[in-house]
Amino acid sequence: MIDSSIRERLYRELERWRNAGRVAQLWLRDDDAIEPTALLERLLAETKNYGIPVTLAVIPAFTGAPLAQRLADEAHVSVAVHGWAHHNHAGPDDKKQELGGSRLEETILGELYEGFLKLKDLYPTRFLAMLVPPWNRIDKGLIPKLPALGFESLSTYGRVKGESPLAIVNSHVDLMDWHGTRGGRPMADLMGELVAELQDRFEGSSEPIGVLGHHLVHDAAAWDFLAELFEATAGHPAVEWVSAGTLVQDHISMT
């Protein structure tokens, strides 16, 4: 059973937003989709039930018609390009990375273009011209080359810094404890992080808050957090769950 004091932190912060007549924007990204699975079904059902748009970062090299057919009628789902094969090309002492390092730029850009075209063809009504780099890492020198491939946006992790030739729509609250249990992070930690992000936005930042999931490795802790989050925020007057596509278009219309 979840300690009520943990959820109260979020409820109090949302009440502060409501009393001030403010609305926080949240969006949901979920990485590593390849094919229909029972875990994907759970994610689709829960997001649809609460009216939460979700962007699936799909790995182009290993996906195909089965996933496209499953998502064809899911109006709340958009599909982004999750690198090419989600393979690590970094050295043994370096952080994992597919899009950069010692690889030839032409090779990386060629793979990304192939992935872009494949997913655009598979998802004529669900495709979002967004690149989600595996492990949220990409060589900075590649970013100016992305618009020529057709990309309109980029999504990594953390606060947006500096200027970019694309719309940047980042994630900020990662459900998973990648460096420890590799399961869902404790509810108290996730709620505290989300509240901190809300407090930052209340003080002036206009950046939407991105929640990051990986449905294929969610355990009970990860699913419990999503359930608490959706229950607290869906339909709340101080929260607007927005699609990544809407955020990208808003960015483009302002530039």
ZIQUIWO-V166520 format. One record per residue. N is the residue number from 1. RES is the residue in one small letter. PHI is phi in whole degrees, 0 to 359 (NA if undefined). PSI is psi in radians with two decimals (999 if undefined). D_FIRST is the distance of its C-alpha to the first C-alpha in Angstrom with 1 decimal. Layout:
BEGIN
<<N & RES & PHI & PSI & D_FIRST> <N & RES & PHI & PSI & D_FIRST>>
END
This chain:
BEGIN
<<1 & m & NA & 2.41 & 0.0> <2 & i & 277 & 2.31 & 3.8> <3 & d & 298 & 2.16 & 6.5> <4 & s & 298 & -0.45 & 8.9> <5 & s & 293 & -0.43 & 11.8> <6 & i & 290 & -0.83 & 11.3> <7 & r & 288 & -0.45 & 11.8> <8 & e & 298 & -0.55 & 14.4> <9 & r & 301 & -0.75 & 16.6> <10 & l & 291 & -0.78 & 17.1> <11 & y & 301 & -0.72 & 17.6> <12 & r & 295 & -0.70 & 20.2> <13 & e & 293 & -0.69 & 22.0> <14 & l & 294 & -0.61 & 22.3> <15 & e & 294 & -0.63 & 23.7> <16 & r & 299 & -0.73 & 26.2> <17 & w & 295 & -0.75 & 27.3> <18 & r & 297 & -0.78 & 27.6> <19 & n & 296 & -0.47 & 29.6> <20 & a & 270 & -0.02 & 31.9> <21 & g & 71 & 0.47 & 32.5> <22 & r & 256 & 2.71 & 31.3> <23 & v & 229 & 2.16 & 29.6> <24 & a & 269 & 2.43 & 27.9> <25 & q & 263 & 2.24 & 28.5> <26 & l & 238 & 2.63 & 25.8> <27 & w & 217 & 2.74 & 26.6> <28 & l & 239 & 2.22 & 25.0> <29 & r & 239 & 2.42 & 26.7> <30 & d & 227 & 2.20 & 25.7> <31 & d & 259 & 2.77 & 28.0> <32 & d & 82 & 0.34 & 29.8> <33 & a & 293 & 2.49 & 30.2> <34 & i & 224 & -0.79 & 33.1> <35 & e & 210 & 2.89 & 32.7> <36 & p & 296 & 2.36 & 30.7> <37 & t & 217 & 2.93 & 27.7> <38 & a & 297 & -0.63 & 24.7> <39 & l & 291 & -0.64 & 22.5> <40 & l & 295 & -0.70 & 24.9> <41 & e & 302 & -0.70 & 24.6> <42 & r & 295 & -0.76 & 20.9> <43 & l & 298 & -0.80 & 21.5> <44 & l & 298 & -0.73 & 24.5> <45 & a & 294 & -0.78 & 22.7> <46 & e & 289 & -0.70 & 19.8> <47 & t & 292 & -0.69 & 22.2> <48 & k & 294 & -0.72 & 24.7> <49 & n & 301 & -0.66 & 22.4> <50 & y & 263 & 0.00 & 21.6> <51 & g & 70 & 0.66 & 25.1> <52 & i & 259 & 2.04 & 24.4> <53 & p & 294 & 2.52 & 27.5> <54 & v & 224 & 2.38 & 27.0> <55 & t & 257 & 2.08 & 29.7> <56 & l & 267 & 2.13 & 29.8> <57 & a & 273 & 1.86 & 31.7> <58 & v & 261 & 2.36 & 33.7> <59 & i & 278 & 1.90 & 35.7> <60 & p & 299 & -0.72 & 39.2> <61 & a & 300 & -0.51 & 40.8> <62 & f & 244 & 0.17 & 38.5> <63 & t & 252 & 3.00 & 37.7> <64 & g & 190 & -2.70 & 39.9> <65 & a & 300 & -0.65 & 40.4> <66 & p & 303 & -0.78 & 37.4> <67 & l & 291 & -0.72 & 34.8> <68 & a & 300 & -0.73 & 37.3> <69 & q & 294 & -0.66 & 37.7> <70 & r & 293 & -0.62 & 34.0> <71 & l & 270 & -0.10 & 33.5> <72 & a & 305 & -0.62 & 36.8> <73 & d & 254 & 0.21 & 35.3> <74 & e & 266 & 1.56 & 32.1> <75 & a & 295 & -0.34 & 33.3> <76 & h & 270 & 0.08 & 30.2> <77 & v & 249 & 2.37 & 30.8> <78 & s & 238 & 2.79 & 33.3> <79 & v & 238 & 2.24 & 34.4> <80 & a & 245 & 2.87 & 35.4> <81 & v & 270 & 2.02 & 37.4> <82 & h & 260 & 1.29 & 35.4> <83 & g & 65 & -2.44 & 38.4> <84 & w & 239 & -1.12 & 40.4> <85 & a & 238 & 0.03 & 39.1> <86 & h & 55 & 0.73 & 36.4> <87 & h & 260 & 2.44 & 38.6> <88 & n & 275 & 2.15 & 38.7> <89 & h & 246 & 0.16 & 42.3> <90 & a & 279 & 2.83 & 41.7> <91 & g & 289 & 2.93 & 43.2> <92 & p & 297 & -0.40 & 41.4> <93 & d & 258 & 0.07 & 41.0> <94 & d & 253 & 2.81 & 40.0> <95 & k & 292 & 2.56 & 36.8> <96 & k & 300 & 2.41 & 36.3> <97 & q & 199 & 2.37 & 38.3> <98 & e & 258 & -0.64 & 40.0> <99 & l & 259 & 1.26 & 41.7> <100 & g & 153 & -2.70 & 44.0> <101 & g & 76 & -2.43 & 45.2> <102 & s & 272 & 0.02 & 48.5> <103 & r & 289 & 2.63 & 48.5> <104 & l & 293 & 2.36 & 51.2> <105 & e & 302 & -0.70 & 50.3> <106 & e & 297 & -0.64 & 52.2> <107 & t & 294 & -0.81 & 50.1> <108 & i & 297 & -0.85 & 46.8> <109 & l & 295 & -0.61 & 48.0> <110 & g & 295 & -0.73 & 49.4> <111 & e & 295 & -0.75 & 46.1> <112 & l & 297 & -0.69 & 44.3> <113 & y & 294 & -0.71 & 47.0> <114 & e & 297 & -0.74 & 46.8> <115 & g & 295 & -0.70 & 43.0> <116 & f & 301 & -0.88 & 43.5> <117 & l & 294 & -0.66 & 46.1> <118 & k & 296 & -0.83 & 44.2> <119 & l & 288 & -0.60 & 41.1> <120 & k & 297 & -0.64 & 43.2> <121 & d & 287 & -0.70 & 45.0> <122 & l & 289 & -0.53 & 42.0> <123 & y & 235 & 1.22 & 40.1> <124 & p & 299 & -0.48 & 42.9> <125 & t & 248 & -0.07 & 40.5> <126 & r & 245 & -0.17 & 37.3> <127 & f & 287 & 2.36 & 38.9> <128 & l & 240 & 2.23 & 38.2> <129 & a & 284 & 1.04 & 40.8> <130 & m & 239 & 2.37 & 38.1> <131 & l & 259 & 2.22 & 38.1> <132 & v & 246 & 1.76 & 34.8> <133 & p & 295 & 2.36 & 36.0> <134 & p & 305 & 2.45 & 34.3> <135 & w & 59 & 0.27 & 32.3> <136 & n & 60 & 0.49 & 33.1> <137 & r & 235 & 2.38 & 36.5> <138 & i & 210 & 2.42 & 40.0> <139 & d & 299 & 2.22 & 43.3> <140 & k & 303 & -0.51 & 44.3> <141 & g & 291 & -0.32 & 47.8> <142 & l & 279 & -0.45 & 46.5> <143 & i & 301 & -0.78 & 44.9> <144 & p & 296 & -0.29 & 48.2> <145 & k & 273 & -0.22 & 49.2> <146 & l & 292 & -0.70 & 46.2> <147 & p & 302 & -0.57 & 47.7> <148 & a & 294 & -0.39 & 50.7> <149 & l & 275 & -0.20 & 48.5> <150 & g & 112 & -0.11 & 47.1> <151 & f & 289 & 2.41 & 43.8> <152 & e & 252 & -0.29 & 43.0> <153 & s & 209 & 2.84 & 39.8> <154 & l & 223 & 2.43 & 37.8> <155 & s & 228 & 2.05 & 34.1> <156 & t & 238 & -2.37 & 33.0> <157 & y & 224 & 2.38 & 30.5> <158 & g & 105 & 3.05 & 30.6> <159 & r & 296 & 2.50 & 32.7> <160 & v & 289 & 2.30 & 35.9> <161 & k & 232 & 2.30 & 38.9> <162 & g & 76 & -3.09 & 42.6> <163 & e & 270 & 2.77 & 44.4> <164 & s & 210 & 2.59 & 44.2> <165 & p & 285 & -0.11 & 46.3> <166 & l & 237 & 2.88 & 43.2> <167 & a & 290 & 2.34 & 40.3> <168 & i & 252 & 2.09 & 37.4> <169 & v & 233 & 1.62 & 34.0> <170 & n & 266 & 2.84 & 31.6> <171 & s & 261 & 2.73 & 27.9> <172 & h & 224 & -0.42 & 26.1> <173 & v & 237 & 1.84 & 22.4> <174 & d & 264 & 2.17 & 22.0> <175 & l & 293 & -0.45 & 18.7> <176 & m & 262 & 2.53 & 20.0> <177 & d & 265 & 1.43 & 20.6> <178 & w & 291 & -0.49 & 24.2> <179 & h & 258 & 0.10 & 25.6> <180 & g & 231 & -1.80 & 22.9> <181 & t & 285 & -0.36 & 20.4> <182 & r & 62 & 0.33 & 21.6> <183 & g & 250 & -2.95 & 18.1> <184 & g & 294 & 2.48 & 15.8> <185 & r & 289 & 2.76 & 15.9> <186 & p & 302 & 2.49 & 13.0> <187 & m & 306 & -0.76 & 11.2> <188 & a & 298 & -0.69 & 12.8> <189 & d & 294 & -0.77 & 16.1> <190 & l & 293 & -0.76 & 16.2> <191 & m & 297 & -0.72 & 15.4> <192 & g & 297 & -0.71 & 18.0> <193 & e & 293 & -0.73 & 20.5> <194 & l & 296 & -0.75 & 20.3> <195 & v & 298 & -0.71 & 20.8> <196 & a & 298 & -0.69 & 23.7> <197 & e & 294 & -0.71 & 25.2> <198 & l & 297 & -0.71 & 25.1> <199 & q & 296 & -0.68 & 26.7> <200 & d & 297 & -0.75 & 29.4> <201 & r & 292 & -0.61 & 30.1> <202 & f & 296 & -0.58 & 30.4> <203 & e & 280 & -0.11 & 32.9> <204 & g & 147 & -0.42 & 35.1> <205 & s & 291 & 2.39 & 34.2> <206 & s & 259 & 0.09 & 34.5> <207 & e & 290 & 2.21 & 32.9> <208 & p & 300 & 2.65 & 30.2> <209 & i & 266 & 2.12 & 26.8> <210 & g & 260 & 2.26 & 26.2> <211 & v & 258 & 2.30 & 22.9> <212 & l & 244 & 2.14 & 23.6> <213 & g & 239 & 2.91 & 22.0> <214 & h & 220 & 1.45 & 23.3> <215 & h & 306 & -0.53 & 22.1> <216 & l & 293 & -0.36 & 23.9> <217 & v & 240 & 0.21 & 21.7> <218 & h & 296 & 2.36 & 18.3> <219 & d & 252 & -2.97 & 15.6> <220 & a & 301 & -0.65 & 11.9> <221 & a & 296 & -0.73 & 11.3> <222 & a & 293 & -0.78 & 14.3> <223 & w & 295 & -0.66 & 13.6> <224 & d & 298 & -0.72 & 10.1> <225 & f & 296 & -0.79 & 12.1> <226 & l & 300 & -0.71 & 14.9> <227 & a & 298 & -0.78 & 13.0> <228 & e & 297 & -0.76 & 11.7> <229 & l & 296 & -0.83 & 15.3> <230 & f & 296 & -0.73 & 17.1> <231 & e & 297 & -0.69 & 15.4> <232 & a & 283 & -0.50 & 16.3> <233 & t & 249 & -0.50 & 19.7> <234 & a & 297 & 2.10 & 21.3> <235 & g & 82 & -0.04 & 23.9> <236 & h & 288 & 2.34 & 23.3> <237 & p & 296 & -0.27 & 26.8> <238 & a & 262 & 0.10 & 26.4> <239 & v & 228 & 2.38 & 25.4> <240 & e & 235 & 1.99 & 27.6> <241 & w & 277 & 2.11 & 26.5> <242 & v & 241 & 2.70 & 29.8> <243 & s & 279 & 2.68 & 31.2> <244 & a & 298 & -0.62 & 32.7> <245 & g & 299 & -0.70 & 36.0> <246 & t & 296 & -0.73 & 36.0> <247 & l & 296 & -0.70 & 35.4> <248 & v & 295 & -0.81 & 38.3> <249 & q & 296 & -0.65 & 40.6> <250 & d & 299 & -0.72 & 39.9> <251 & h & 296 & -0.79 & 40.8> <252 & i & 297 & -0.71 & 43.9> <253 & s & 291 & -0.35 & 45.1> <254 & m & 269 & -0.14 & 44.9> <255 & t & 252 & 999 & 47.0>>
END
